[in-house]
Amino acid sequence: MAFCGSMISQAPNYSFSPRRHWAPVRVVRTFRISCVDTEAVPSSGAGGVRYQQPKETQMVVSITGATGFIGRRLVQKLAEEDHEVRILTRSKSNARLLFPVEKFPTITIAEEFEWKKCIEGSNAVVNLAGMPISTRWTSEVKKEIKDSRVRVTSKVVDLINSASEDSRPSVLISATAVGFYGTSETKVFNEESPSGNDYLSEVCREWEARAGKVDKGVRVALIRIGVVLGKEGGALAKMIPFFMMFAGGPLGTGKQWFSWIHLDDIVNLILEALKNPSYKGVINGTAPNPVRLSEMCEQLGEVTGRPSWLPVPDFALKAMLGEGSIIVLEGQKVLPLKAKELGFSFKYPYIRDALRAIMSS
């Protein structure tokens, strides 16, 4: 019998069989399990001791930002695969609305004072917390955008580091963003590219630095996420209604690069990073074929059966979003070299296929 990344205590026990005698039975108590082999393990039943095949993998994963766009789908996928999920939140009631007990009976929802206990019993932590940035930036909002990421990341890292060695999670997957690279219409960025010098670059640098303070024995993957496409949230959910009303079109010049990824692919990338020890360091969470924003809007118009002819001018976006308009008026061409080197298979490598799948779902 072999267990990976597990702490196991074994003690003799006795069970009463139908033949009316006491038989010694080995009982295995597992406190943390990341994987088990295919060897059978004992269990008690009506006929005494019988053997059943264990599940190939079993993880206990604590997640911050689980109520967000990516987090919701990640929780669903983990639950479908029978992994144990612990949602670390500031509002248990809000989380329960998204994850009702009748649909998610095995999920644990924990408020901040309970995070320590949840993290100590986990194999892995996924850190997705952060205030949305697609809003008008005031000085107060900019402070909250940074603080919401840095504060939660610092808390998670401190809780991991303070856990005893035998109960400490072995993996930390921490989200960051392609905003790390700054913006450009001509440069191509990969994981080795330097950071930019604007506000979002600064946020990402500090965000990643805090994650990097985790104990050296913990494997860390920093996933720099691009624009995530899906129907239930993110930028696309805000664009679709305009296209359906025949009011869709390029934002700004349309020449800016759009580094995107389908929601299913970013969730699968996180899942792979949880399971595969080769996934560590910085990994770009973007599709392998970024496009100009004008092409993205043209493809969206085609799959919705609506024209993409009414551009939204720069001044209108600046009036609505102020400094925050930088996230749509400027862009960057980001390539996922590390994910490709690791052999990750993108379900949706091309924008047209991704949009068709989203609109037909």
C-alpha positions as CSV (number, residue, x, y, z in Angstrom):
1,M,0.0,0.0,0.0
2,A,1.4,3.4,-0.9
3,F,0.2,6.8,-0.1
4,C,1.6,10.1,-1.6
5,G,1.8,13.2,0.4
6,S,-0.2,11.6,3.2
7,M,0.1,11.3,7.0
8,I,-1.2,8.0,8.1
9,S,-1.8,6.4,11.5
10,Q,-2.5,2.7,11.8
11,A,-3.8,1.0,14.8
12,P,-5.3,-2.5,15.4
13,N,-9.0,-2.6,16.1
14,Y,-11.6,-5.2,16.3
15,S,-14.9,-5.6,14.5
16,F,-17.8,-8.0,15.3
17,S,-18.6,-10.3,12.4
18,P,-21.8,-12.3,11.8
19,R,-19.9,-15.5,12.9
20,R,-20.0,-14.1,16.5
21,H,-16.2,-13.8,17.0
22,W,-13.9,-10.9,17.4
23,A,-11.4,-10.6,14.4
24,P,-8.5,-8.2,14.3
25,V,-8.9,-5.7,11.5
26,R,-6.4,-3.0,10.5
27,V,-8.1,0.4,10.3
28,V,-6.3,3.1,8.4
29,R,-7.0,6.7,9.4
30,T,-5.8,9.2,6.9
31,F,-5.5,12.8,7.8
32,R,-4.2,14.2,4.5
33,I,-4.4,12.4,1.2
34,S,-3.1,13.6,-2.1
35,C,-3.1,10.3,-3.9
36,V,-3.3,6.5,-3.3
37,D,-2.2,3.6,-5.3
38,T,-4.4,1.0,-6.9
39,E,-3.9,-1.5,-4.1
40,A,-7.1,-2.6,-2.4
41,V,-7.8,-1.4,1.1
42,P,-9.9,-3.2,3.8
43,S,-13.3,-2.1,4.8
44,S,-15.9,-3.8,7.0
45,G,-19.2,-5.1,5.6
46,A,-22.0,-7.6,6.3
47,G,-19.7,-10.5,5.4
48,G,-16.8,-9.4,7.6
49,V,-13.8,-7.8,6.0
50,R,-14.0,-7.1,2.3
51,Y,-11.7,-5.2,0.0
52,Q,-12.6,-2.3,-2.3
53,Q,-10.6,-0.5,-4.9
54,P,-9.8,3.1,-3.7
55,K,-10.3,6.1,-5.9
56,E,-7.2,6.9,-8.0
57,T,-6.8,10.4,-6.5
58,Q,-8.3,12.3,-3.6
59,M,-7.4,15.8,-2.7
60,V,-8.5,18.2,0.0
61,V,-8.3,21.7,-1.5
62,S,-8.9,25.0,0.2
63,I,-9.9,27.9,-2.1
64,T,-10.1,31.7,-1.7
65,G,-12.1,33.6,-4.3
66,A,-14.3,30.5,-4.7
67,T,-17.4,32.7,-5.3
68,G,-15.8,34.4,-8.2
69,F,-16.1,33.7,-11.9
70,I,-13.2,31.2,-12.1
71,G,-13.7,29.9,-8.5
72,R,-17.3,28.8,-9.0
73,R,-16.4,26.6,-12.0
74,L,-13.3,25.2,-10.2
75,V,-15.3,24.2,-7.1
76,Q,-17.8,22.4,-9.4
77,K,-15.1,20.5,-11.2
78,L,-13.3,19.5,-8.0
79,A,-16.6,18.3,-6.5
80,E,-17.5,16.3,-9.6
81,E,-14.1,14.5,-9.3
82,D,-15.0,13.7,-5.6
83,H,-12.3,15.9,-4.1
84,E,-13.0,17.6,-0.8
85,V,-13.4,21.3,-1.2
86,R,-13.1,23.9,1.6
87,I,-14.2,27.4,0.6
88,L,-12.4,30.2,2.5
89,T,-14.7,33.2,2.5
90,R,-15.5,36.4,4.3
91,S,-19.3,35.7,4.1
92,K,-20.5,32.2,4.7
93,S,-24.1,33.2,3.9
94,N,-23.1,34.6,0.4
95,A,-21.1,31.5,-0.3
96,R,-24.0,29.2,0.7
97,L,-26.2,31.0,-1.8
98,L,-23.9,29.9,-4.6
99,F,-23.2,26.5,-3.2
100,P,-26.4,25.3,-1.6
101,V,-26.0,22.3,0.7
102,E,-28.5,20.2,-1.3
103,K,-26.3,20.4,-4.4
104,F,-22.9,20.5,-2.6
105,P,-23.4,18.5,0.6
106,T,-19.7,17.7,1.1
107,I,-18.3,21.3,0.7
108,T,-17.0,23.1,3.8
109,I,-17.6,26.8,3.9
110,A,-15.4,28.7,6.4
111,E,-15.2,32.3,7.4
112,E,-11.8,33.9,8.2
113,F,-11.5,32.7,11.8
114,E,-11.9,29.2,10.5
115,W,-9.3,29.4,7.7
116,K,-6.4,28.2,9.8
117,K,-8.1,24.9,10.6
118,C,-9.2,24.3,7.0
119,I,-5.7,25.1,5.5
120,E,-4.0,22.8,8.1
121,G,-6.0,19.9,6.9
122,S,-5.6,20.5,3.2
123,N,-3.3,19.1,0.6
124,A,-3.4,22.2,-1.5
125,V,-4.5,25.9,-1.5
126,V,-5.8,27.8,-4.5
127,N,-5.7,31.5,-4.0
128,L,-8.1,33.4,-6.4
129,A,-9.2,36.3,-4.2
130,G,-9.3,39.8,-5.5
131,M,-11.6,42.7,-6.2
132,P,-12.7,43.0,-9.8
133,I,-10.7,45.6,-11.8
134,S,-13.2,46.4,-14.5
135,T,-14.6,49.4,-12.8
136,R,-13.9,53.1,-12.5
137,W,-10.7,53.6,-10.6
138,T,-10.7,56.2,-7.9
139,S,-7.8,56.4,-5.4
140,E,-9.9,54.4,-2.9
141,V,-10.7,51.7,-5.5
142,K,-7.1,51.4,-6.6
143,K,-6.1,50.9,-3.0
144,E,-8.8,48.2,-2.5
145,I,-7.8,46.4,-5.8
146,K,-4.3,46.0,-4.5
147,D,-5.1,45.4,-0.8
148,S,-7.7,42.7,-1.7
149,R,-5.1,40.7,-3.4
150,V,-2.1,41.3,-1.2
151,R,-3.9,41.0,2.1
152,V,-5.5,37.7,1.3
153,T,-2.4,36.3,-0.2
154,S,-0.4,37.3,2.8
155,K,-2.9,35.7,5.2
156,V,-2.9,32.5,3.2
157,V,0.9,32.3,3.1
158,D,1.1,33.0,6.9
159,L,-1.4,30.3,7.7
160,I,0.5,27.8,5.5
161,N,3.8,28.7,7.0
162,S,2.5,28.5,10.6
163,A,1.1,25.0,10.1
164,S,3.2,22.1,11.4
165,E,5.2,20.2,8.8
166,D,3.0,17.1,8.9
167,S,-0.2,19.1,8.3
168,R,1.0,21.8,5.9
169,P,-0.4,21.9,2.4
170,S,2.2,20.8,-0.2
171,V,0.9,23.0,-3.0
172,L,0.0,26.7,-3.4
173,I,-1.6,27.8,-6.7
174,S,-1.8,31.5,-6.6
175,A,-3.5,33.6,-9.3
176,T,-1.9,36.7,-10.7
177,A,-2.5,38.5,-14.1
178,V,-1.0,39.3,-17.4
179,G,-1.1,42.9,-16.3
180,F,2.3,42.0,-14.8
181,Y,3.9,42.7,-18.3
182,G,2.4,46.1,-18.9
183,T,0.9,47.0,-22.3
184,S,2.2,47.1,-25.8
185,E,0.9,46.8,-29.4
186,T,4.2,45.5,-30.7
187,K,5.9,43.4,-28.0
188,V,5.3,39.7,-27.4
189,F,5.4,38.5,-23.8
190,N,6.2,35.1,-22.2
191,E,7.0,33.9,-18.7
192,E,10.6,35.2,-19.0
193,S,9.5,38.8,-19.9
194,P,10.2,41.6,-17.5
195,S,7.4,43.4,-15.6
196,G,5.9,46.7,-16.9
197,N,5.9,50.0,-15.1
198,D,2.2,50.9,-14.8
199,Y,-0.3,50.5,-11.9
200,L,-1.4,46.9,-12.7
201,S,2.2,45.8,-13.1
202,E,2.9,47.1,-9.6
203,V,-0.1,45.3,-8.2
204,C,0.9,42.0,-9.8
205,R,4.5,42.3,-8.7
206,E,3.5,42.8,-5.0
207,W,0.8,40.1,-5.4
208,E,3.4,37.5,-6.6
209,A,6.0,38.6,-4.1
210,R,3.7,37.8,-1.2
211,A,2.9,34.3,-2.6
212,G,6.6,33.7,-3.0
213,K,7.1,34.1,0.8
214,V,5.5,30.7,1.4
215,D,7.7,27.9,2.9
216,K,10.3,26.5,0.6
217,G,8.9,23.0,1.0
218,V,5.6,24.1,-0.6
219,R,5.4,23.9,-4.4
220,V,4.2,27.2,-5.8
221,A,2.6,27.9,-9.2
222,L,1.8,31.5,-10.1
223,I,-0.7,31.6,-12.9
224,R,-0.8,34.9,-14.8
225,I,-4.3,34.9,-16.1
226,G,-5.5,36.7,-19.2
227,V,-9.1,37.7,-20.1
228,V,-11.3,34.8,-19.2
229,L,-14.2,34.1,-21.5
230,G,-17.4,32.6,-20.4
231,K,-21.2,33.3,-20.4
232,E,-21.6,33.7,-16.6
233,G,-19.0,36.4,-15.9
234,G,-16.0,38.3,-16.9
235,A,-15.7,40.7,-19.8
236,L,-17.6,38.6,-22.3
237,A,-20.8,38.5,-20.2
238,K,-20.8,42.4,-20.3
239,M,-20.2,42.5,-24.1
240,I,-22.8,39.9,-25.2
241,P,-25.9,42.0,-24.4
242,F,-24.6,44.9,-26.5
243,F,-24.1,42.6,-29.5
244,M,-27.5,41.1,-29.1
245,M,-29.0,44.6,-29.2
246,F,-27.0,45.3,-32.5
247,A,-24.8,47.7,-30.5
248,G,-21.6,45.7,-30.4
249,G,-18.3,46.6,-31.9
250,P,-14.6,47.2,-31.3
251,L,-13.5,49.0,-28.2
252,G,-11.2,51.9,-28.9
253,T,-9.0,51.4,-32.0
254,G,-9.4,47.6,-32.0
255,K,-5.7,47.2,-32.7
256,Q,-4.9,46.4,-29.1
257,W,-3.9,42.8,-28.4
258,F,-6.4,40.6,-26.6
259,S,-4.8,37.7,-24.6
260,W,-7.8,35.5,-23.7
261,I,-8.5,32.0,-22.4
262,H,-11.8,30.0,-22.2
263,L,-13.1,29.4,-18.7
264,D,-12.8,25.7,-19.1
265,D,-9.2,25.9,-20.0
266,I,-8.1,28.1,-17.1
267,V,-9.9,25.8,-14.7
268,N,-8.3,22.7,-16.3
269,L,-4.9,24.4,-16.1
270,I,-5.4,25.0,-12.4
271,L,-6.5,21.4,-11.9
272,E,-3.4,20.2,-13.7
273,A,-1.2,22.4,-11.6
274,L,-2.7,20.9,-8.5
275,K,-2.0,17.4,-9.6
276,N,1.2,17.6,-11.6
277,P,4.5,18.4,-9.7
278,S,6.1,19.7,-12.9
279,Y,3.8,22.7,-12.7
280,K,5.7,25.3,-10.7
281,G,6.9,28.9,-11.0
282,V,5.2,31.3,-13.3
283,I,2.7,29.9,-15.9
284,N,0.8,32.1,-18.3
285,G,-2.9,31.3,-18.2
286,T,-3.7,32.4,-21.8
287,A,-4.7,30.7,-25.0
288,P,-1.9,30.0,-27.5
289,N,-3.5,32.3,-30.1
290,P,-4.1,35.8,-28.9
291,V,-6.0,38.1,-31.3
292,R,-6.5,41.8,-31.9
293,L,-9.6,43.1,-30.1
294,S,-11.2,44.0,-33.5
295,E,-10.9,40.3,-34.5
296,M,-12.4,39.2,-31.2
297,C,-15.4,41.5,-31.7
298,E,-15.8,40.4,-35.4
299,Q,-15.9,36.7,-34.3
300,L,-18.3,37.5,-31.5
301,G,-20.6,39.3,-34.0
302,E,-20.4,36.3,-36.3
303,V,-21.3,33.7,-33.7
304,T,-24.2,35.9,-32.3
305,G,-25.5,36.7,-35.8
306,R,-25.1,40.4,-35.1
307,P,-22.9,42.9,-36.9
308,S,-19.8,44.3,-35.2
309,W,-20.0,47.7,-36.8
310,L,-20.5,50.2,-33.9
311,P,-17.1,51.0,-32.3
312,V,-17.0,52.4,-28.8
313,P,-14.7,55.4,-28.9
314,D,-11.8,56.0,-26.5
315,F,-13.4,59.0,-24.9
316,A,-16.6,57.1,-24.0
317,L,-14.7,54.4,-22.2
318,K,-12.5,56.9,-20.4
319,A,-15.7,58.7,-19.3
320,M,-17.1,55.5,-18.0
321,L,-14.0,53.9,-16.5
322,G,-11.5,56.7,-16.0
323,E,-8.0,55.3,-15.6
324,G,-9.5,51.8,-15.5
325,S,-10.1,52.0,-19.2
326,I,-6.5,51.0,-19.7
327,I,-7.6,47.3,-19.4
328,V,-9.5,47.5,-22.6
329,L,-7.9,50.4,-24.5
330,E,-4.4,49.0,-24.2
331,G,-3.4,45.3,-24.3
332,Q,-0.6,42.9,-24.5
333,K,0.3,39.8,-26.6
334,V,1.0,37.1,-24.1
335,L,2.0,33.5,-25.1
336,P,1.7,30.4,-22.7
337,L,5.1,29.0,-23.5
338,K,5.4,27.2,-20.1
339,A,2.0,25.5,-20.4
340,K,2.9,24.3,-23.9
341,E,6.3,23.0,-22.7
342,L,4.5,21.1,-20.0
343,G,2.2,19.4,-22.5
344,F,-1.0,21.1,-21.4
345,S,-3.7,20.5,-24.0
346,F,-6.0,23.5,-24.7
347,K,-9.5,22.6,-25.4
348,Y,-10.1,25.9,-27.1
349,P,-6.9,27.2,-28.7
350,Y,-8.8,29.5,-31.2
351,I,-11.1,32.4,-30.4
352,R,-13.8,31.3,-32.9
353,D,-14.2,27.9,-31.4
354,A,-14.2,29.3,-27.9
355,L,-17.0,31.8,-28.7
356,R,-19.0,29.2,-30.5
357,A,-18.9,26.9,-27.5
358,I,-19.8,29.6,-25.1
359,M,-22.8,30.9,-27.1
360,S,-24.1,27.4,-27.8
361,S,-23.9,26.4,-24.1
